[in-house]
Amino acid sequence: MATERIISATARDPQEEQFNYTLRPQRLDEYVGQPKLIEKLRITIDAVKQRGEAMEHVLLHGPPGLGKTTLAHVIANEMGTHVVVTSGPALTRPTDLVGTLTKLKAGDVLFIDEIHRLNPVVEEYIYPAMEDFKIDVTVDSGMHAKTITLPLEPFCLIGATTRAGLLSGPMRSRFGITHSLDFYSQKDLLSILRRSASLMNMADLSQADQAPTRSSTSSDALNGLRSIATRCRGTPRVANRLLRRVRDFAQVKANCRVSIDIVDRSLQLEGIDDLGLDEIDRKYLAVIGRVYQGGPVGLEAVAATMGEDSGTLEEMVEPYLLQIGFLARTRKGRQLTRNGAEHLELDLPAAEPTPQMFP
């Protein structure tokens, strides 16, 4: 399977991550979506600033691309401090963690992405750092070994994970705020796209109003944004990526004018349909529908037919198909739903009647 799917919620490369950084909101007032979490953070930040304390430790979990890294930067900006970004796999030894923690100043934010992948030995060092703002370092070995306690400045640890179930209980209990990020509504995605279009100097889209517009140009631009919002799988990162593709297509093919027709043509070129499905999604559904008559069929059989890895299909393809109701997981295996069959214009065989035990 191609790893660079345009509708993948994971960052494709450092250049894209750097570009996304320029589109990120800097304050809570600029952040769109996740209203319950934003209200919770706003109250906590105001309270700790009044007391002159560091922000509580925060654990954010949910699918990739929903704004966990963005929230870490927003919290640091609201607190008037700096943020240090790292990841669980990068902290392989306790010395890596010690070097990072000792450089933090009072109130700074330490953001650890994929925190569930931390080395267990490194995780043990984090516990006293989170609770007592100190860390114990062992010097020398054998009979000359001794432990030195290094005091740390009060800091805020923000952990992000896509698999909260893999996080250990002791680690999870040390976070003061734990929240699951939800997929974004089309209304919120439309607001995000308008803001991104403004930052990308796309005048027609940034001026598109949500109210009934006066000019046909503005109306076409608004419909174009709505078309993008329906295809980005409820994920802001995917929305900004599709917007970049539309901008490039409009610049070359339409003199920088964006309309719903331009959006459709540009995303059809990328293989994205009206619901945000790409070629891999449609191939997966087609194999179940055509080869296995709609299922149920085992995942391994589907993967072998497609020539793909079953774990990749389960993690990258199935979640969205389950979310929109095109796929069902049963005890017997994967099964294509009626909605999925209608989207592919397939006729599923009629279900066999259940035999009566007592006719």
Beta strands, then each sheet from edge to edge (+ up, - down):
strand 1: 58-61
strand 2: 83-87
strand 3: 109-113
strand 4: 134-139
strand 5: 146-151
strand 6: 156-161
strand 7: 177-180
strand 8: 327-330
strand 9: 333-336
sheet 1: 2+ 3+ 6+ 1+ 7+
sheet 2: 4+ 5-
sheet 3: 8+ 9-
end
